[in-house]
Amino acid sequence: MKEAAMAKTSHNTFLPIVAGSALVVIASGYLGYLTVAAIHLPTAFDWVKRVPSVPVTQNLPRSAATFDLAPEVKPVVVPRVLVSNIPQELATMQDANERKQVFIRMVLPLVLEVNARVEQDRAHLLTLRARTEAGHTLGPREQDWLNRIMRAYEVTDLDWDVLLRRVDTVPPSLAIAQAANESAWGTSRFAQEGNALFGQWVWSDNGMIPQERGEDETHSVRRFATPLASVMAYVRNLNTHPFYQRFRELRDEIREADEHRPGYLLAGTLDGYSTRRDAYVEELRQIIRVNHLQALNSAVFGTGNDRLAFNLPTPRD
């Protein structure tokens, strides 16, 4: 829950338009250049909710409603469907297993999207490092981009190893487990009212005040415009805050060792994320084990799917 200040970026902004009963955005381009188009969404919630009896019209990608979380042939192939709010239906679902399935299908594409952006930055950093090590001088645009990345990841003096240790992805298994734990599978007040999946604290006036906050405490829970923004802040938090240095070091070691249980192992470094300490670590590992989340670490976006963000229609009082 410890969070560093969030840098403003251009690629976490959505420009919604009304399309029937849903807000729709098609986002294209890494730097956040958005192309907006209206799409008919008769039952947007069913994109995420896997119910075989629900008809999927030709206007909806069938894969978004039915992608298999445990395919016989790996990896899991995921449609690029990004929800723009936490559905209120999660809080009213009676079947816990169904709620989990919906939640995982909702969060997994968000994590893959953020990881894809981070991976793109990382790949460019590796290219620039190779150029400099080969004796080339970076051009003005390359240097400007590098300076912006260093500021975003709070690196003052250029050290390629330190920077690359920060510009790295978070295993989907771990991100989903933390989101499930911190948001009670999307049913918590903070998730429902503020798209807050990870319970990140802030000390500002626009956060959501925890009901159990002590009289001498001033923190609140940060709210987000979209769940994607919440995932972005979470990944940036783990990648920049000094408290999670061991997380970044172990992640680097795991990458070198080609370890296939990164989420389970990295959970052991996050005892400081919660006041429950070791019990919190065990909770995360249990969520990963019980829900077979390790299989999702190799999940990929399917080809030919636009980045599509839609607002789940929910009943309002």
C-alpha positions as CSV (number, residue, x, y, z in Angstrom):
1,M,0.0,0.0,0.0
2,K,3.0,2.3,0.2
3,E,2.9,4.4,-2.9
4,A,5.3,6.9,-4.4
5,A,4.0,10.0,-6.2
6,M,2.4,9.1,-9.6
7,A,4.0,10.8,-12.6
8,K,1.5,12.2,-15.1
9,T,1.6,10.2,-18.4
10,S,-0.3,10.6,-21.6
11,H,-1.2,7.0,-22.1
12,N,-3.5,6.6,-19.1
13,T,-6.3,8.9,-20.4
14,F,-9.5,7.7,-22.1
15,L,-11.8,9.8,-24.2
16,P,-15.2,8.2,-23.9
17,I,-18.2,8.8,-26.1
18,V,-21.7,7.5,-25.7
19,A,-22.7,4.5,-27.8
20,G,-26.1,3.4,-26.8
21,S,-26.0,2.5,-23.2
22,A,-22.2,2.1,-23.1
23,L,-19.1,4.3,-23.1
24,V,-16.7,3.1,-25.7
25,V,-13.1,3.9,-26.6
26,I,-10.8,2.3,-29.1
27,A,-7.2,3.2,-28.0
28,S,-4.4,2.8,-30.5
29,G,-0.8,3.6,-30.2
30,Y,1.6,3.3,-27.3
31,L,1.8,7.0,-26.5
32,G,-1.9,7.3,-26.0
33,Y,-3.1,8.7,-29.3
34,L,-6.7,7.7,-29.2
35,T,-9.1,6.9,-32.1
36,V,-12.7,7.0,-31.0
37,A,-15.4,5.0,-32.7
38,A,-19.0,4.0,-31.7
39,I,-19.6,0.3,-31.3
40,H,-23.0,-1.3,-30.5
41,L,-22.7,-3.1,-27.1
42,P,-26.0,-4.7,-26.3
43,T,-24.7,-6.6,-23.2
44,A,-21.2,-5.4,-22.4
45,F,-21.1,-7.2,-19.1
46,D,-21.3,-10.5,-20.9
47,W,-17.9,-9.8,-22.6
48,V,-16.3,-10.6,-19.4
49,K,-18.8,-12.9,-17.8
50,R,-18.4,-16.4,-19.1
51,V,-21.9,-17.8,-19.4
52,P,-22.4,-20.3,-22.3
53,S,-26.1,-19.6,-22.6
54,V,-25.6,-15.9,-23.2
55,P,-25.7,-15.2,-27.0
56,V,-22.8,-13.3,-28.4
57,T,-23.8,-11.2,-31.4
58,Q,-21.6,-10.7,-34.5
59,N,-20.8,-7.2,-33.1
60,L,-19.0,-8.7,-30.1
61,P,-15.7,-10.8,-30.3
62,R,-16.7,-14.3,-29.1
63,S,-13.3,-14.8,-27.6
64,A,-13.9,-12.0,-25.1
65,A,-16.8,-13.9,-23.5
66,T,-15.3,-17.4,-23.7
67,F,-11.5,-17.4,-23.6
68,D,-10.2,-20.3,-21.7
69,L,-8.2,-19.7,-18.5
70,A,-6.9,-23.2,-18.4
71,P,-6.3,-24.3,-22.0
72,E,-4.8,-27.7,-22.8
73,V,-2.3,-26.0,-25.0
74,K,-0.5,-23.0,-23.5
75,P,-0.4,-20.1,-23.5
76,V,-3.7,-18.6,-22.6
77,V,-4.8,-16.3,-25.4
78,V,-6.7,-13.2,-24.2
79,P,-8.8,-10.7,-26.1
80,R,-7.7,-7.1,-25.7
81,V,-10.8,-6.0,-23.8
82,L,-10.2,-3.3,-21.2
83,V,-13.1,-2.4,-18.8
84,S,-13.4,1.2,-17.9
85,N,-15.0,0.7,-14.5
86,I,-15.4,-2.1,-11.9
87,P,-18.8,-3.7,-12.5
88,Q,-21.2,-3.3,-9.6
89,E,-22.5,-6.8,-10.5
90,L,-19.5,-8.3,-8.9
91,A,-20.8,-7.3,-5.5
92,T,-24.1,-8.9,-6.0
93,M,-23.0,-12.3,-7.5
94,Q,-24.0,-15.2,-5.2
95,D,-21.7,-17.7,-6.8
96,A,-18.1,-17.1,-5.5
97,N,-16.5,-19.2,-8.2
98,E,-18.4,-17.3,-10.9
99,R,-17.3,-14.0,-9.3
100,K,-13.7,-15.1,-9.4
101,Q,-13.9,-16.1,-13.0
102,V,-15.3,-12.8,-14.0
103,F,-12.8,-10.9,-11.9
104,I,-9.8,-12.8,-13.4
105,R,-11.1,-12.2,-16.9
106,M,-11.5,-8.5,-16.1
107,V,-8.1,-7.9,-14.5
108,L,-5.9,-10.1,-16.7
109,P,-6.2,-8.0,-19.9
110,L,-5.5,-4.9,-17.8
111,V,-2.2,-6.4,-16.5
112,L,-1.2,-7.6,-19.9
113,E,-1.8,-4.1,-21.4
114,V,0.3,-2.4,-18.7
115,N,3.0,-5.0,-19.0
116,A,3.1,-4.6,-22.8
117,R,3.7,-0.9,-22.4
118,V,6.5,-1.5,-19.9
119,E,8.0,-4.2,-22.1
120,Q,8.1,-1.8,-25.0
121,D,10.0,0.8,-22.9
122,R,12.3,-2.0,-21.7
123,A,13.1,-3.2,-25.2
124,H,13.9,0.4,-26.3
125,L,16.2,0.8,-23.3
126,L,18.0,-2.3,-24.2
127,T,18.5,-1.0,-27.7
128,L,19.8,2.3,-26.5
129,R,22.2,0.6,-24.0
130,A,23.6,-1.6,-26.8
131,R,24.1,1.5,-29.0
132,T,26.0,3.4,-26.2
133,E,28.1,0.3,-25.4
134,A,29.0,0.0,-29.0
135,G,30.4,3.6,-28.9
136,H,27.5,5.5,-30.5
137,T,26.2,8.8,-29.1
138,L,22.5,9.1,-28.6
139,G,20.7,11.6,-30.7
140,P,18.6,14.5,-29.1
141,R,15.3,12.6,-29.4
142,E,16.8,9.5,-28.0
143,Q,18.3,11.4,-25.1
144,D,15.1,13.2,-24.5
145,W,13.2,9.9,-24.3
146,L,15.8,8.4,-22.0
147,N,15.6,11.5,-19.7
148,R,11.8,11.1,-19.5
149,I,12.0,7.4,-18.7
150,M,14.6,8.2,-15.9
151,R,12.3,10.8,-14.4
152,A,9.2,8.5,-14.6
153,Y,11.1,5.7,-12.8
154,E,12.8,8.1,-10.4
155,V,16.4,7.3,-11.5
156,T,18.6,10.4,-11.0
157,D,21.9,9.2,-12.4
158,L,22.0,6.9,-15.4
159,D,22.9,3.4,-14.4
160,W,21.6,1.0,-17.0
161,D,21.3,-2.0,-14.6
162,V,19.4,0.0,-12.0
163,L,17.1,1.5,-14.6
164,L,16.4,-1.8,-16.3
165,R,15.7,-3.4,-12.9
166,R,12.9,-0.8,-12.5
167,V,11.5,-0.9,-16.1
168,D,10.2,-4.4,-15.9
169,T,6.9,-6.2,-15.8
170,V,4.9,-7.7,-12.9
171,P,3.8,-11.4,-13.2
172,P,0.0,-11.5,-14.0
173,S,-0.4,-14.2,-11.3
174,L,0.9,-11.8,-8.6
175,A,-1.0,-8.8,-9.9
176,I,-4.3,-10.7,-10.0
177,A,-3.7,-12.2,-6.5
178,Q,-3.0,-8.8,-5.0
179,A,-5.9,-7.2,-6.8
180,A,-8.2,-10.0,-5.5
181,N,-6.9,-9.7,-2.0
182,E,-6.9,-5.9,-1.8
183,S,-10.3,-5.4,-3.5
184,A,-12.1,-8.5,-2.2
185,W,-12.4,-9.8,-5.7
186,G,-13.7,-6.4,-6.9
187,T,-16.5,-6.1,-4.2
188,S,-14.8,-3.6,-1.8
189,R,-16.1,-0.1,-1.4
190,F,-12.8,1.3,-2.8
191,A,-13.1,-0.9,-5.9
192,Q,-16.7,-0.2,-6.5
193,E,-16.5,3.6,-5.9
194,G,-13.0,4.4,-7.1
195,N,-11.8,1.6,-9.3
196,A,-9.1,1.0,-6.7
197,L,-7.9,-2.6,-7.1
198,F,-4.7,-2.4,-4.9
199,G,-5.6,-0.3,-1.9
200,Q,-2.9,2.3,-2.5
201,W,-2.7,5.0,0.1
202,V,-2.4,8.7,-0.5
203,W,-2.3,11.7,1.7
204,S,-4.5,14.1,-0.3
205,D,-8.1,15.4,-0.1
206,N,-9.5,13.5,-3.0
207,G,-9.0,10.0,-1.7
208,M,-11.5,7.6,-0.1
209,I,-11.4,7.6,3.7
210,P,-11.2,4.1,5.3
211,Q,-14.0,3.6,7.8
212,E,-11.5,2.0,10.2
213,R,-9.0,4.9,10.0
214,G,-7.8,6.1,13.4
215,E,-8.3,9.7,14.6
216,D,-4.6,10.5,14.4
217,E,-4.3,9.0,10.8
218,T,-4.6,11.1,7.7
219,H,-4.2,8.6,4.8
220,S,-6.9,7.8,2.4
221,V,-7.3,5.2,-0.5
222,R,-6.5,6.6,-3.9
223,R,-9.3,6.6,-6.4
224,F,-8.8,6.1,-10.2
225,A,-10.7,7.1,-13.3
226,T,-10.3,3.6,-14.7
227,P,-9.2,0.2,-13.6
228,L,-6.3,0.5,-16.1
229,A,-5.1,3.6,-14.3
230,S,-5.1,1.6,-11.0
231,V,-3.0,-1.2,-12.5
232,M,-0.6,1.3,-14.0
233,A,-0.1,3.0,-10.6
234,Y,0.3,-0.4,-8.9
235,V,3.1,-1.5,-11.4
236,R,4.8,1.9,-11.1
237,N,4.6,1.7,-7.3
238,L,6.4,-1.7,-7.2
239,N,8.9,-0.5,-9.8
240,T,9.9,2.8,-8.1
241,H,9.2,2.8,-4.3
242,P,12.4,2.2,-2.2
243,F,10.4,-0.2,-0.1
244,Y,10.1,-2.7,-2.9
245,Q,13.8,-2.8,-3.8
246,R,14.1,-6.5,-2.8
247,F,11.1,-7.2,-5.1
248,R,13.0,-5.7,-8.0
249,E,16.2,-7.5,-7.2
250,L,14.5,-10.9,-6.9
251,R,12.6,-10.3,-10.1
252,D,15.9,-9.7,-11.9
253,E,17.3,-12.9,-10.4
254,I,14.2,-14.8,-11.5
255,R,14.5,-13.5,-15.0
256,E,18.1,-14.7,-15.2
257,A,17.2,-18.1,-13.8
258,D,14.2,-18.5,-16.1
259,E,12.1,-19.5,-13.0
260,H,8.5,-20.5,-13.9
261,R,6.9,-19.5,-10.6
262,P,7.7,-15.7,-10.5
263,G,4.5,-14.6,-8.9
264,Y,4.7,-17.1,-6.1
265,L,8.3,-16.3,-5.3
266,L,8.0,-12.5,-5.6
267,A,5.0,-12.6,-3.2
268,G,7.6,-13.4,-0.5
269,T,9.1,-9.9,-0.8
270,L,5.8,-8.1,-0.3
271,D,5.3,-8.6,3.4
272,G,5.5,-4.8,3.8
273,Y,2.6,-4.2,1.5
274,S,0.2,-4.9,4.3
275,T,0.1,-4.7,8.0
276,R,-0.6,-8.4,8.1
277,R,3.0,-9.0,7.0
278,D,3.8,-12.8,6.7
279,A,0.1,-13.6,6.8
280,Y,-0.5,-11.4,3.8
281,V,2.3,-13.2,1.9
282,E,0.6,-16.5,2.6
283,E,-2.7,-15.2,1.5
284,L,-1.3,-14.1,-1.8
285,R,0.4,-17.5,-2.3
286,Q,-2.8,-19.3,-1.4
287,I,-4.8,-17.3,-4.0
288,I,-2.2,-18.1,-6.6
289,R,-2.2,-21.8,-5.7
290,V,-6.0,-22.3,-5.3
291,N,-6.9,-20.4,-8.5
292,H,-4.0,-21.8,-10.6
293,L,-2.9,-18.3,-11.5
294,Q,0.7,-19.3,-12.4
295,A,-0.6,-20.6,-15.7
296,L,-1.6,-17.0,-16.6
297,N,2.1,-15.7,-16.5
298,S,2.5,-16.8,-20.1
299,A,-0.8,-15.3,-21.2
300,V,-0.8,-13.3,-24.4
301,F,-3.1,-11.0,-26.3
302,G,-4.7,-12.6,-29.4
303,T,-3.9,-11.2,-32.7
304,G,-6.3,-8.9,-34.5
305,N,-7.9,-7.5,-31.4
306,D,-8.1,-3.8,-30.9
307,R,-7.4,-2.2,-27.5
308,L,-11.1,-1.8,-26.6
309,A,-12.3,-0.1,-23.4
310,F,-15.9,-0.2,-22.5
311,N,-18.0,0.9,-19.6
312,L,-20.0,-1.9,-18.1
313,P,-23.6,-0.9,-17.8
314,T,-24.6,-1.1,-14.2
315,P,-27.8,-0.3,-12.3
316,R,-27.8,3.0,-10.5
317,D,-30.0,4.2,-7.6
